[in-house]
Every structure is written in C-alpha cells, then in structure tokens.
Amino acid sequence: MYDDPGASTVTRGLELHVLHAEVTMLCELIEARAAAFDFSDAGPLLFRLSEALRAYGPYAEAGLTQVRHYEICSRARAASLNLYMRWSPRS
C-alpha cells in the first residue's frame, strides 16, 4: 500500500502513486534514450511527460505531494533538457 501521510483517501493516494510512477518511468526512459542518442520518439515522450506533470500539478497545489513534487519536477526538467541538448542540431 502506498504510504503517504498527505493522502487523505486510499483513492487519492493510489492516484498520486500511479502519477509519480508514470513520471519516474518517463524520466528514466528519456534519460536512457538521451544517453543512447536515440531521438526517434523524443517529441511524443516529452509530450507524455508534460501531460503527466500537468496531471500531477493539482496534487502539489493541494499540498499532498510534499517534497516529492519538487524532486520529480527537477528530474523531469533535467531529463528534458538533457534530451533537448543532445537532440538539437549543432550550429
């Protein structure tokens, strides 16, 4: 069971857990693709990550994610920038 003292209901806790897992999985996938210089799905992956973070936002605004929100957003930003820097054409 997901143990989050900020989650007031089991349903909310499970939703938060699933969103956190989705963002984490997408970050790991983006990081791996960037490291391998595989940019075949870069656009769709970044879009899915932005959608997952957008869904995660209301939990953060309600104060339910505590510090976890900042950690996951920092990781998502770093993964996105890493992919972009490797993907963007060099001048």
MOKA-V302538 format. One record per pair of residues at least 6 apart in sequence whose C-alpha atoms are under 7 Angstrom apart, sorted by the first residue. I is the first residue (numbers start at 1). J is the second residue. If there is no record, write none. Layout:
((I | J) (I | J))
This chain:
((2 | 13) (2 | 14) (2 | 17) (4 | 13) (6 | 64) (6 | 65) (7 | 13) (7 | 64) (19 | 52) (19 | 56) (23 | 49) (23 | 52) (23 | 53) (26 | 49) (27 | 75) (27 | 76) (27 | 79) (30 | 79) (30 | 83) (31 | 79) (33 | 39) (34 | 82) (34 | 83) (34 | 86) (39 | 87) (46 | 80) (59 | 65) (60 | 69))
